Amino acid sequence: MPNYSQHDYSFILNPKQPKKGIHLGFVKDPFIAKIILIVGGAVVFMFITWLVVALVFGGKNNVELFVSLAQREEEILRISAMSRDATSQQIKNAAINTQLSVKSYQNKTTSYLERRDRKVKPEELTLRRDATVDGRLKQAKEASVFDSVYITIMRAQLTAYANELKNVFDSETNSNLRLELAKKYEGVQLLLKQWPESSS
């Protein structure tokens, strides 16, 4: 008869208990390891969520900023065409230069939007039309102060346009678009220099 007493059956009677908890190589305390994993997982999840939101919605929001730019450009074009009532040739020249430059800028803006499959209809372009401008210029003409009021309006429009360009530049990540926006901004600064501070 075989002698079973020679065999060691302690592994059945006293099995090794599996280690409980989460263990990281550099952290021995299971509780701290669990905290690290939870925090790390939350950070990774937030990063992935941010990335998805940026990819899905960021581009759309940026496209709408360019739509707003095109609308601002349209309003500047409309107002610059009103220079026919100005008496100063300097003002008329500044208006013509503004019209030509801004039309070129708007063409680039709408071309970008078309590449992004965002067509802007003519009626949408006019949504930023400021009816108060027409009233102010009408009153200015009747009061024989058209030139000074017109200068104030055009300078305000160009300044607002420059600020919008800067905001879009700051939110844009594409280097080519940023370069294009910077060129427009510099162009607007040059246009502003053509407009006198006041009609003399």
C-alpha positions as a Markdown table, in Angstrom:
| # | Residue | x | y | z |
|---|---|---|---|---|
| 1 | Met | 0.0 | 0.0 | 0.0 |
| 2 | Pro | 1.4 | 3.4 | -0.9 |
| 3 | Asn | 2.3 | 5.7 | 2.0 |
| 4 | Tyr | 0.2 | 8.8 | 1.5 |
| 5 | Ser | 1.7 | 10.4 | 4.5 |
| 6 | Gln | 4.9 | 11.1 | 2.5 |
| 7 | His | 3.0 | 13.5 | 0.2 |
| 8 | Asp | 2.5 | 17.1 | 1.1 |
| 9 | Tyr | -1.2 | 18.1 | 0.8 |
| 10 | Ser | -0.8 | 21.4 | 2.7 |
| 11 | Phe | -1.6 | 23.3 | -0.5 |
| 12 | Ile | -5.1 | 21.9 | -0.3 |
| 13 | Leu | -5.6 | 22.5 | 3.4 |
| 14 | Asn | -3.9 | 25.9 | 3.4 |
| 15 | Pro | -4.1 | 27.4 | -0.1 |
| 16 | Lys | -2.3 | 30.7 | -0.7 |
| 17 | Gln | -4.8 | 33.5 | -0.5 |
| 18 | Pro | -4.9 | 35.7 | -3.6 |
| 19 | Lys | -3.7 | 39.3 | -3.0 |
| 20 | Lys | -6.7 | 41.6 | -2.7 |
| 21 | Gly | -6.9 | 45.1 | -4.1 |
| 22 | Ile | -5.1 | 46.9 | -7.0 |
| 23 | His | -1.4 | 47.0 | -7.0 |
| 24 | Leu | 0.9 | 49.3 | -9.0 |
| 25 | Gly | 4.5 | 48.6 | -9.3 |
| 26 | Phe | 5.6 | 51.9 | -7.8 |
| 27 | Val | 2.8 | 52.0 | -5.1 |
| 28 | Lys | 2.4 | 49.4 | -2.4 |
| 29 | Asp | -0.7 | 50.6 | -0.7 |
| 30 | Pro | -3.8 | 49.2 | -2.6 |
| 31 | Phe | -6.0 | 52.1 | -1.6 |
| 32 | Ile | -3.6 | 54.7 | -3.0 |
| 33 | Ala | -3.2 | 52.7 | -6.2 |
| 34 | Lys | -7.0 | 52.6 | -6.6 |
| 35 | Ile | -7.2 | 56.4 | -6.2 |
| 36 | Ile | -4.4 | 56.9 | -8.7 |
| 37 | Leu | -6.2 | 54.7 | -11.3 |
| 38 | Ile | -9.5 | 56.4 | -10.7 |
| 39 | Val | -8.0 | 59.9 | -11.1 |
| 40 | Gly | -5.9 | 58.8 | -14.1 |
| 41 | Gly | -8.9 | 57.3 | -15.8 |
| 42 | Ala | -11.0 | 60.5 | -15.2 |
| 43 | Val | -8.2 | 62.6 | -16.7 |
| 44 | Val | -7.9 | 60.3 | -19.8 |
| 45 | Phe | -11.7 | 60.4 | -20.2 |
| 46 | Met | -11.9 | 64.2 | -20.0 |
| 47 | Phe | -9.1 | 64.5 | -22.5 |
| 48 | Ile | -10.9 | 62.1 | -25.0 |
| 49 | Thr | -14.2 | 64.0 | -24.5 |
| 50 | Trp | -12.5 | 67.3 | -25.1 |
| 51 | Leu | -10.9 | 66.0 | -28.2 |
| 52 | Val | -14.1 | 64.6 | -29.6 |
| 53 | Val | -16.0 | 67.9 | -28.9 |
| 54 | Ala | -13.2 | 69.9 | -30.5 |
| 55 | Leu | -13.3 | 67.8 | -33.6 |
| 56 | Val | -17.0 | 67.6 | -33.9 |
| 57 | Phe | -18.1 | 71.1 | -32.9 |
| 58 | Gly | -15.0 | 73.2 | -33.0 |
| 59 | Gly | -14.8 | 73.4 | -36.8 |
| 60 | Lys | -18.5 | 74.3 | -37.0 |
| 61 | Asn | -18.2 | 77.1 | -34.6 |
| 62 | Asn | -15.1 | 78.4 | -36.4 |
| 63 | Val | -17.0 | 78.3 | -39.7 |
| 64 | Glu | -19.8 | 80.5 | -38.2 |
| 65 | Leu | -17.1 | 83.0 | -37.1 |
| 66 | Phe | -16.1 | 83.3 | -40.8 |
| 67 | Val | -19.8 | 83.8 | -41.7 |
| 68 | Ser | -19.9 | 86.7 | -39.3 |
| 69 | Leu | -16.8 | 88.1 | -40.9 |
| 70 | Ala | -18.4 | 87.9 | -44.3 |
| 71 | Gln | -21.5 | 89.7 | -42.9 |
| 72 | Arg | -19.3 | 92.5 | -41.4 |
| 73 | Glu | -17.5 | 92.8 | -44.8 |
| 74 | Glu | -20.8 | 93.1 | -46.5 |
| 75 | Glu | -21.9 | 96.0 | -44.2 |
| 76 | Ile | -18.6 | 97.8 | -44.8 |
| 77 | Leu | -19.1 | 97.5 | -48.5 |
| 78 | Arg | -22.6 | 98.8 | -48.3 |
| 79 | Ile | -21.6 | 101.9 | -46.2 |
| 80 | Ser | -18.5 | 102.6 | -48.3 |
| 81 | Ala | -20.7 | 102.9 | -51.3 |
| 82 | Met | -22.5 | 105.9 | -49.7 |
| 83 | Ser | -19.5 | 108.1 | -50.1 |
| 84 | Arg | -21.2 | 109.8 | -53.1 |
| 85 | Asp | -22.7 | 112.3 | -50.7 |
| 86 | Ala | -19.2 | 113.3 | -49.3 |
| 87 | Thr | -17.8 | 116.7 | -50.2 |
| 88 | Ser | -14.2 | 115.8 | -49.5 |
| 89 | Gln | -12.2 | 114.0 | -52.3 |
| 90 | Gln | -10.0 | 112.5 | -49.6 |
| 91 | Ile | -13.0 | 110.8 | -48.1 |
| 92 | Lys | -14.2 | 109.6 | -51.5 |
| 93 | Asn | -10.8 | 108.1 | -52.2 |
| 94 | Ala | -10.6 | 106.4 | -48.9 |
| 95 | Ala | -14.1 | 104.9 | -49.4 |
| 96 | Ile | -13.1 | 103.6 | -52.8 |
| 97 | Asn | -9.9 | 102.0 | -51.5 |
| 98 | Thr | -11.9 | 100.5 | -48.6 |
| 99 | Gln | -14.5 | 99.1 | -50.9 |
| 100 | Leu | -11.9 | 97.5 | -53.2 |
| 101 | Ser | -9.9 | 96.0 | -50.4 |
| 102 | Val | -12.8 | 94.7 | -48.3 |
| 103 | Lys | -14.4 | 93.2 | -51.4 |
| 104 | Ser | -11.2 | 91.3 | -52.0 |
| 105 | Tyr | -11.2 | 90.1 | -48.3 |
| 106 | Gln | -14.8 | 89.0 | -48.6 |
| 107 | Asn | -14.1 | 87.0 | -51.7 |
| 108 | Lys | -11.5 | 85.1 | -49.7 |
| 109 | Thr | -13.8 | 84.6 | -46.8 |
| 110 | Thr | -16.6 | 83.2 | -48.9 |
| 111 | Ser | -14.1 | 81.0 | -50.8 |
| 112 | Tyr | -13.1 | 79.5 | -47.5 |
| 113 | Leu | -16.7 | 78.9 | -46.5 |
| 114 | Glu | -17.4 | 77.2 | -49.8 |
| 115 | Arg | -14.5 | 74.9 | -49.2 |
| 116 | Arg | -16.1 | 74.0 | -45.9 |
| 117 | Asp | -19.5 | 73.4 | -47.7 |
| 118 | Arg | -21.0 | 76.4 | -46.0 |
| 119 | Lys | -22.8 | 78.5 | -48.6 |
| 120 | Val | -23.9 | 82.0 | -47.5 |
| 121 | Lys | -26.9 | 83.3 | -49.4 |
| 122 | Pro | -27.1 | 87.0 | -50.3 |
| 123 | Glu | -29.9 | 87.6 | -47.8 |
| 124 | Glu | -27.8 | 86.0 | -45.1 |
| 125 | Leu | -24.9 | 88.3 | -45.9 |
| 126 | Thr | -27.0 | 91.4 | -45.1 |
| 127 | Leu | -28.1 | 90.2 | -41.6 |
| 128 | Arg | -25.7 | 92.6 | -39.9 |
| 129 | Arg | -27.1 | 95.6 | -41.7 |
| 130 | Asp | -27.3 | 98.5 | -39.3 |
| 131 | Ala | -30.4 | 100.6 | -40.1 |
| 132 | Thr | -29.3 | 103.4 | -37.7 |
| 133 | Val | -26.4 | 104.1 | -40.0 |
| 134 | Asp | -28.7 | 105.2 | -42.8 |
| 135 | Gly | -30.7 | 107.4 | -40.5 |
| 136 | Arg | -27.5 | 109.1 | -39.1 |
| 137 | Leu | -26.2 | 109.8 | -42.6 |
| 138 | Lys | -29.5 | 111.2 | -43.8 |
| 139 | Gln | -29.6 | 113.6 | -40.8 |
| 140 | Ala | -25.9 | 114.4 | -41.3 |
| 141 | Lys | -26.5 | 115.3 | -45.0 |
| 142 | Glu | -29.5 | 117.5 | -44.1 |
| 143 | Ala | -27.4 | 119.3 | -41.4 |
| 144 | Ser | -24.4 | 119.7 | -43.8 |
| 145 | Val | -22.1 | 117.6 | -41.6 |
| 146 | Phe | -22.1 | 114.4 | -43.7 |
| 147 | Asp | -18.3 | 114.1 | -44.0 |
| 148 | Ser | -17.5 | 114.1 | -40.3 |
| 149 | Val | -20.4 | 111.7 | -39.4 |
| 150 | Tyr | -19.4 | 109.4 | -42.3 |
| 151 | Ile | -15.8 | 109.3 | -41.2 |
| 152 | Thr | -16.9 | 108.4 | -37.7 |
| 153 | Ile | -19.1 | 105.6 | -39.0 |
| 154 | Met | -16.5 | 104.2 | -41.3 |
| 155 | Arg | -13.7 | 104.3 | -38.7 |
| 156 | Ala | -16.0 | 102.5 | -36.2 |
| 157 | Gln | -16.9 | 99.8 | -38.8 |
| 158 | Leu | -13.2 | 99.2 | -39.7 |
| 159 | Thr | -12.2 | 99.1 | -36.1 |
| 160 | Ala | -14.9 | 96.6 | -35.3 |
| 161 | Tyr | -13.8 | 94.5 | -38.3 |
| 162 | Ala | -10.2 | 94.6 | -37.2 |
| 163 | Asn | -11.2 | 93.4 | -33.7 |
| 164 | Glu | -13.3 | 90.5 | -35.2 |
| 165 | Leu | -10.3 | 89.5 | -37.4 |
| 166 | Lys | -8.1 | 89.4 | -34.3 |
| 167 | Asn | -10.7 | 87.2 | -32.4 |
| 168 | Val | -11.0 | 84.8 | -35.3 |
| 169 | Phe | -7.2 | 84.7 | -35.5 |
| 170 | Asp | -6.9 | 83.9 | -31.8 |
| 171 | Ser | -9.3 | 81.0 | -32.1 |
| 172 | Glu | -7.9 | 79.5 | -35.4 |
| 173 | Thr | -5.3 | 76.8 | -35.3 |
| 174 | Asn | -4.7 | 76.4 | -39.1 |
| 175 | Ser | -1.4 | 78.2 | -39.9 |
| 176 | Asn | -2.5 | 79.2 | -43.4 |
| 177 | Leu | -5.7 | 80.7 | -42.2 |
| 178 | Arg | -4.0 | 82.5 | -39.4 |
| 179 | Leu | -1.6 | 84.0 | -42.0 |
| 180 | Glu | -4.5 | 85.1 | -44.2 |
| 181 | Leu | -6.3 | 86.7 | -41.2 |
| 182 | Ala | -3.1 | 88.5 | -40.2 |
| 183 | Lys | -2.8 | 89.9 | -43.7 |
| 184 | Lys | -6.4 | 91.1 | -43.6 |
| 185 | Tyr | -5.8 | 92.7 | -40.2 |
| 186 | Glu | -2.7 | 94.6 | -41.4 |
| 187 | Gly | -4.7 | 95.7 | -44.5 |
| 188 | Val | -7.5 | 97.1 | -42.3 |
| 189 | Gln | -4.9 | 99.0 | -40.3 |
| 190 | Leu | -3.6 | 100.6 | -43.5 |
| 191 | Leu | -7.2 | 101.5 | -44.5 |
| 192 | Leu | -7.8 | 103.2 | -41.2 |
| 193 | Lys | -4.7 | 105.4 | -41.8 |
| 194 | Gln | -6.4 | 106.6 | -45.0 |
| 195 | Trp | -9.4 | 107.9 | -43.1 |
| 196 | Pro | -8.8 | 111.3 | -41.4 |
| 197 | Glu | -9.6 | 111.6 | -37.7 |
| 198 | Ser | -12.1 | 114.3 | -38.7 |
| 199 | Ser | -13.0 | 116.3 | -41.8 |
| 200 | Ser | -11.1 | 119.5 | -41.9 |
